[in-house]
Amino acid sequence: MVVINTLTCCRCMWQWEMGNHGVIDWENVLGCSSDSLPVFSDAACSAARDAALTALANYWQ
């Protein structure tokens, strides 16, 4: 389990394409529950996504 800031648990991040790793289900990866996900602005989600992608990329190196 990759531990990432809880900001990455937001509803606008359903799934992201991760190259050879395929599509990641953020709820599973981050241990988020869809009913408890806070809703953030698109900008906050974009920043959270970028941070999460960096963390995941480092994790897989």
Biopython code that builds the backbone (N, CA, C, O; Angstrom):
import numpy as np
from Bio.PDB.StructureBuilder import StructureBuilder

atoms = [
    (1, "MET", "N", (0.853, -1.199, 0.000)),
    (1, "MET", "CA", (0.000, 0.000, 0.000)),
    (1, "MET", "C", (0.884, 1.242, 0.000)),
    (1, "MET", "O", (1.740, 1.410, 0.868)),
    (2, "VAL", "N", (0.668, 2.089, -0.964)),
    (2, "VAL", "CA", (1.419, 3.336, -1.034)),
    (2, "VAL", "C", (0.680, 4.363, -0.192)),
    (2, "VAL", "O", (-0.503, 4.624, -0.410)),
    (3, "VAL", "N", (1.375, 4.934, 0.755)),
    (3, "VAL", "CA", (0.734, 5.936, 1.607)),
    (3, "VAL", "C", (0.915, 7.310, 0.980)),
    (3, "VAL", "O", (2.038, 7.775, 0.784)),
    (4, "ILE", "N", (-0.184, 7.940, 0.673)),
    (4, "ILE", "CA", (-0.154, 9.247, 0.032)),
    (4, "ILE", "C", (-1.075, 10.184, 0.808)),
    (4, "ILE", "O", (-2.064, 9.751, 1.400)),
    (5, "ASN", "N", (-0.742, 11.451, 0.799)),
    (5, "ASN", "CA", (-1.564, 12.448, 1.479)),
    (5, "ASN", "C", (-3.046, 12.220, 1.168)),
    (5, "ASN", "O", (-3.407, 11.929, 0.028)),
    (6, "THR", "N", (-3.898, 12.354, 2.182)),
    (6, "THR", "CA", (-5.325, 12.080, 2.010)),
    (6, "THR", "C", (-5.985, 13.003, 1.002)),
    (6, "THR", "O", (-7.108, 12.733, 0.574)),
    (7, "LEU", "N", (-5.321, 14.091, 0.606)),
    (7, "LEU", "CA", (-5.877, 14.971, -0.414)),
    (7, "LEU", "C", (-6.101, 14.211, -1.713)),
    (7, "LEU", "O", (-6.942, 14.601, -2.523)),
    (8, "THR", "N", (-5.341, 13.109, -1.922)),
    (8, "THR", "CA", (-5.498, 12.361, -3.159)),
    (8, "THR", "C", (-6.800, 11.579, -3.171)),
    (8, "THR", "O", (-7.201, 11.060, -4.212)),
    (9, "CYS", "N", (-7.465, 11.487, -2.022)),
    (9, "CYS", "CA", (-8.744, 10.787, -1.982)),
    (9, "CYS", "C", (-9.859, 11.773, -2.322)),
    (9, "CYS", "O", (-10.557, 12.259, -1.432)),
    (10, "CYS", "N", (-10.021, 12.061, -3.589)),
    (10, "CYS", "CA", (-11.093, 12.967, -3.953)),
    (10, "CYS", "C", (-11.879, 12.410, -5.122)),
    (10, "CYS", "O", (-11.350, 11.655, -5.938)),
    (11, "ARG", "N", (-13.129, 12.783, -5.195)),
    (11, "ARG", "CA", (-14.038, 12.155, -6.140)),
    (11, "ARG", "C", (-13.687, 12.402, -7.595)),
    (11, "ARG", "O", (-14.096, 11.633, -8.465)),
    (12, "CYS", "N", (-12.928, 13.475, -7.883)),
    (12, "CYS", "CA", (-12.628, 13.727, -9.282)),
    (12, "CYS", "C", (-11.495, 12.837, -9.776)),
    (12, "CYS", "O", (-11.152, 12.886, -10.957)),
    (13, "MET", "N", (-10.903, 12.022, -8.900)),
    (13, "MET", "CA", (-9.844, 11.112, -9.304)),
    (13, "MET", "C", (-10.380, 9.688, -9.334)),
    (13, "MET", "O", (-10.066, 8.891, -8.450)),
    (14, "TRP", "N", (-11.169, 9.366, -10.323)),
    (14, "TRP", "CA", (-11.707, 8.006, -10.369)),
    (14, "TRP", "C", (-10.641, 7.017, -10.777)),
    (14, "TRP", "O", (-10.308, 6.106, -10.019)),
    (15, "GLN", "N", (-10.104, 7.192, -11.975)),
    (15, "GLN", "CA", (-9.081, 6.291, -12.472)),
    (15, "GLN", "C", (-8.110, 7.082, -13.322)),
    (15, "GLN", "O", (-8.511, 8.003, -14.033)),
    (16, "TRP", "N", (-6.847, 6.734, -13.256)),
    (16, "TRP", "CA", (-5.848, 7.410, -14.067)),
    (16, "TRP", "C", (-5.027, 6.358, -14.771)),
    (16, "TRP", "O", (-4.729, 5.305, -14.208)),
    (17, "GLU", "N", (-4.664, 6.647, -16.004)),
    (17, "GLU", "CA", (-3.851, 5.722, -16.782)),
    (17, "GLU", "C", (-2.405, 5.835, -16.301)),
    (17, "GLU", "O", (-1.841, 6.929, -16.261)),
    (18, "MET", "N", (-1.815, 4.710, -15.941)),
    (18, "MET", "CA", (-0.451, 4.727, -15.426)),
    (18, "MET", "C", (0.484, 3.933, -16.334)),
    (18, "MET", "O", (1.182, 3.033, -15.866)),
    (19, "GLY", "N", (0.503, 4.253, -17.613)),
    (19, "GLY", "CA", (1.434, 3.615, -18.532)),
    (19, "GLY", "C", (1.319, 2.103, -18.502)),
    (19, "GLY", "O", (0.229, 1.549, -18.640)),
    (20, "ASN", "N", (2.442, 1.447, -18.324)),
    (20, "ASN", "CA", (2.465, -0.013, -18.350)),
    (20, "ASN", "C", (1.747, -0.632, -17.160)),
    (20, "ASN", "O", (1.452, -1.827, -17.163)),
    (21, "HIS", "N", (1.470, 0.165, -16.156)),
    (21, "HIS", "CA", (0.791, -0.367, -14.971)),
    (21, "HIS", "C", (-0.714, -0.408, -15.168)),
    (21, "HIS", "O", (-1.440, -0.937, -14.327)),
    (22, "GLY", "N", (-1.188, 0.157, -16.292)),
    (22, "GLY", "CA", (-2.620, 0.124, -16.564)),
    (22, "GLY", "C", (-3.383, 1.151, -15.753)),
    (22, "GLY", "O", (-2.802, 2.078, -15.190)),
    (23, "VAL", "N", (-4.682, 0.973, -15.704)),
    (23, "VAL", "CA", (-5.535, 1.917, -14.992)),
    (23, "VAL", "C", (-5.542, 1.583, -13.512)),
    (23, "VAL", "O", (-5.721, 0.432, -13.115)),
    (24, "ILE", "N", (-5.346, 2.597, -12.721)),
    (24, "ILE", "CA", (-5.354, 2.412, -11.268)),
    (24, "ILE", "C", (-6.692, 2.866, -10.709)),
    (24, "ILE", "O", (-7.189, 3.939, -11.050)),
    (25, "ASP", "N", (-7.258, 2.053, -9.864)),
    (25, "ASP", "CA", (-8.476, 2.432, -9.149)),
    (25, "ASP", "C", (-8.013, 3.092, -7.856)),
    (25, "ASP", "O", (-7.530, 2.421, -6.944)),
    (26, "TRP", "N", (-8.165, 4.404, -7.788)),
    (26, "TRP", "CA", (-7.632, 5.135, -6.640)),
    (26, "TRP", "C", (-8.268, 4.723, -5.331)),
    (26, "TRP", "O", (-7.610, 4.745, -4.292)),
    (27, "GLU", "N", (-9.543, 4.344, -5.362)),
    (27, "GLU", "CA", (-10.177, 3.953, -4.109)),
    (27, "GLU", "C", (-9.475, 2.733, -3.533)),
    (27, "GLU", "O", (-9.270, 2.649, -2.322)),
    (28, "ASN", "N", (-9.101, 1.778, -4.400)),
    (28, "ASN", "CA", (-8.412, 0.588, -3.916)),
    (28, "ASN", "C", (-6.979, 0.893, -3.507)),
    (28, "ASN", "O", (-6.520, 0.481, -2.441)),
    (29, "VAL", "N", (-6.279, 1.623, -4.372)),
    (29, "VAL", "CA", (-4.876, 1.910, -4.097)),
    (29, "VAL", "C", (-4.708, 2.710, -2.820)),
    (29, "VAL", "O", (-3.823, 2.421, -2.014)),
    (30, "LEU", "N", (-5.552, 3.711, -2.630)),
    (30, "LEU", "CA", (-5.393, 4.610, -1.498)),
    (30, "LEU", "C", (-6.234, 4.204, -0.303)),
    (30, "LEU", "O", (-6.209, 4.875, 0.728)),
    (31, "GLY", "N", (-6.980, 3.111, -0.428)),
    (31, "GLY", "CA", (-7.822, 2.683, 0.677)),
    (31, "GLY", "C", (-8.938, 3.667, 0.958)),
    (31, "GLY", "O", (-9.354, 3.831, 2.106)),
    (32, "CYS", "N", (-9.429, 4.327, -0.089)),
    (32, "CYS", "CA", (-10.490, 5.315, 0.093)),
    (32, "CYS", "C", (-11.840, 4.640, -0.096)),
    (32, "CYS", "O", (-11.981, 3.695, -0.872)),
    (33, "SER", "N", (-12.815, 5.141, 0.621)),
    (33, "SER", "CA", (-14.166, 4.651, 0.432)),
    (33, "SER", "C", (-14.943, 5.720, -0.327)),
    (33, "SER", "O", (-14.886, 6.899, 0.024)),
    (34, "SER", "N", (-15.672, 5.310, -1.373)),
    (34, "SER", "CA", (-16.331, 6.316, -2.208)),
    (34, "SER", "C", (-17.334, 7.162, -1.434)),
    (34, "SER", "O", (-17.519, 8.333, -1.767)),
    (35, "ASP", "N", (-17.994, 6.606, -0.403)),
    (35, "ASP", "CA", (-18.971, 7.444, 0.319)),
    (35, "ASP", "C", (-18.275, 8.444, 1.218)),
    (35, "ASP", "O", (-18.880, 9.449, 1.592)),
    (36, "SER", "N", (-17.018, 8.201, 1.578)),
    (36, "SER", "CA", (-16.365, 9.123, 2.503)),
    (36, "SER", "C", (-15.384, 10.044, 1.791)),
    (36, "SER", "O", (-14.689, 10.828, 2.438)),
    (37, "LEU", "N", (-15.321, 9.957, 0.465)),
    (37, "LEU", "CA", (-14.370, 10.801, -0.251)),
    (37, "LEU", "C", (-14.802, 12.262, -0.209)),
    (37, "LEU", "O", (-15.933, 12.592, -0.567)),
    (38, "PRO", "N", (-13.896, 13.138, 0.230)),
    (38, "PRO", "CA", (-14.227, 14.557, 0.184)),
    (38, "PRO", "C", (-14.166, 15.034, -1.260)),
    (38, "PRO", "O", (-13.485, 14.433, -2.091)),
    (39, "VAL", "N", (-14.868, 16.101, -1.552)),
    (39, "VAL", "CA", (-14.843, 16.650, -2.906)),
    (39, "VAL", "C", (-13.952, 17.879, -2.896)),
    (39, "VAL", "O", (-14.173, 18.812, -2.124)),
    (40, "PHE", "N", (-12.943, 17.874, -3.757)),
    (40, "PHE", "CA", (-12.034, 19.008, -3.840)),
    (40, "PHE", "C", (-12.227, 19.705, -5.177)),
    (40, "PHE", "O", (-12.843, 19.165, -6.096)),
    (41, "SER", "N", (-11.693, 20.903, -5.265)),
    (41, "SER", "CA", (-11.747, 21.630, -6.536)),
    (41, "SER", "C", (-10.883, 20.901, -7.560)),
    (41, "SER", "O", (-10.018, 20.103, -7.201)),
    (42, "ASP", "N", (-11.125, 21.183, -8.832)),
    (42, "ASP", "CA", (-10.320, 20.561, -9.876)),
    (42, "ASP", "C", (-8.837, 20.862, -9.681)),
    (42, "ASP", "O", (-7.987, 19.997, -9.890)),
    (43, "ALA", "N", (-8.536, 22.087, -9.282)),
    (43, "ALA", "CA", (-7.127, 22.468, -9.096)),
    (43, "ALA", "C", (-6.496, 21.642, -7.977)),
    (43, "ALA", "O", (-5.364, 21.173, -8.100)),
    (44, "ALA", "N", (-7.237, 21.470, -6.889)),
    (44, "ALA", "CA", (-6.713, 20.682, -5.767)),
    (44, "ALA", "C", (-6.531, 19.230, -6.192)),
    (44, "ALA", "O", (-5.553, 18.585, -5.814)),
    (45, "CYS", "N", (-7.468, 18.722, -6.973)),
    (45, "CYS", "CA", (-7.360, 17.346, -7.435)),
    (45, "CYS", "C", (-6.195, 17.188, -8.396)),
    (45, "CYS", "O", (-5.500, 16.173, -8.369)),
    (46, "SER", "N", (-5.979, 18.177, -9.238)),
    (46, "SER", "CA", (-4.859, 18.104, -10.174)),
    (46, "SER", "C", (-3.539, 18.081, -9.417)),
    (46, "SER", "O", (-2.637, 17.312, -9.750)),
    (47, "ALA", "N", (-3.431, 18.925, -8.400)),
    (47, "ALA", "CA", (-2.202, 18.970, -7.601)),
    (47, "ALA", "C", (-2.021, 17.644, -6.863)),
    (47, "ALA", "O", (-0.914, 17.113, -6.786)),
    (48, "ALA", "N", (-3.115, 17.118, -6.325)),
    (48, "ALA", "CA", (-3.053, 15.853, -5.602)),
    (48, "ALA", "C", (-2.680, 14.724, -6.553)),
    (48, "ALA", "O", (-1.897, 13.840, -6.205)),
    (49, "ARG", "N", (-3.246, 14.760, -7.752)),
    (49, "ARG", "CA", (-2.944, 13.728, -8.742)),
    (49, "ARG", "C", (-1.459, 13.760, -9.093)),
    (49, "ARG", "O", (-0.802, 12.720, -9.146)),
    (50, "ASP", "N", (-0.938, 14.963, -9.333)),
    (50, "ASP", "CA", (0.474, 15.080, -9.700)),
    (50, "ASP", "C", (1.367, 14.535, -8.589)),
    (50, "ASP", "O", (2.339, 13.828, -8.855)),
    (51, "ALA", "N", (1.034, 14.867, -7.356)),
    (51, "ALA", "CA", (1.827, 14.380, -6.222)),
    (51, "ALA", "C", (1.722, 12.863, -6.113)),
    (51, "ALA", "O", (2.707, 12.184, -5.825)),
    (52, "ALA", "N", (0.522, 12.338, -6.344)),
    (52, "ALA", "CA", (0.315, 10.896, -6.252)),
    (52, "ALA", "C", (1.057, 10.170, -7.365)),
    (52, "ALA", "O", (1.670, 9.130, -7.124)),
    (53, "LEU", "N", (1.007, 10.707, -8.578)),
    (53, "LEU", "CA", (1.696, 10.064, -9.694)),
    (53, "LEU", "C", (3.199, 10.039, -9.444)),
    (53, "LEU", "O", (3.871, 9.055, -9.752)),
    (54, "THR", "N", (3.722, 11.130, -8.882)),
    (54, "THR", "CA", (5.152, 11.178, -8.567)),
    (54, "THR", "C", (5.499, 10.137, -7.516)),
    (54, "THR", "O", (6.492, 9.420, -7.640)),
    (55, "ALA", "N", (4.664, 10.061, -6.472)),
    (55, "ALA", "CA", (4.915, 9.092, -5.409)),
    (55, "ALA", "C", (4.842, 7.663, -5.938)),
    (55, "ALA", "O", (5.666, 6.819, -5.585)),
    (56, "LEU", "N", (3.852, 7.399, -6.786)),
    (56, "LEU", "CA", (3.704, 6.052, -7.337)),
    (56, "LEU", "C", (4.848, 5.717, -8.285)),
    (56, "LEU", "O", (5.343, 4.589, -8.301)),
    (57, "ALA", "N", (5.264, 6.700, -9.074)),
    (57, "ALA", "CA", (6.371, 6.463, -10.003)),
    (57, "ALA", "C", (7.643, 6.133, -9.220)),
    (57, "ALA", "O", (8.405, 5.249, -9.609)),
    (58, "ASN", "N", (7.865, 6.847, -8.119)),
    (58, "ASN", "CA", (9.036, 6.569, -7.287)),
    (58, "ASN", "C", (8.919, 5.191, -6.645)),
    (58, "ASN", "O", (9.907, 4.468, -6.521)),
    (59, "TYR", "N", (7.708, 4.836, -6.242)),
    (59, "TYR", "CA", (7.466, 3.544, -5.598)),
    (59, "TYR", "C", (7.804, 2.391, -6.544)),
    (59, "TYR", "O", (8.330, 1.363, -6.117)),
    (60, "TRP", "N", (7.499, 2.570, -7.838)),
    (60, "TRP", "CA", (7.692, 1.486, -8.806)),
    (60, "TRP", "C", (9.101, 1.409, -9.373)),
    (60, "TRP", "O", (9.433, 0.458, -10.080)),
    (61, "GLN", "N", (9.943, 2.411, -9.067)),
    (61, "GLN", "CA", (11.291, 2.419, -9.650)),
    (61, "GLN", "C", (12.115, 1.240, -9.157)),
    (61, "GLN", "O", (13.273, 1.091, -9.545)),
]
sb = StructureBuilder()
sb.init_structure("model")
sb.init_model(0)
sb.init_chain("A")
sb.init_seg("    ")
for serial, (resi, resn, name, xyz) in enumerate(atoms, 1):
    if name == "N":
        sb.init_residue(resn, " ", resi, " ")
    sb.init_atom(name, np.array(xyz, "f"), 0.0, 1.0, " ", f" {name:<3s}", serial, name[0])
structure = sb.get_structure()
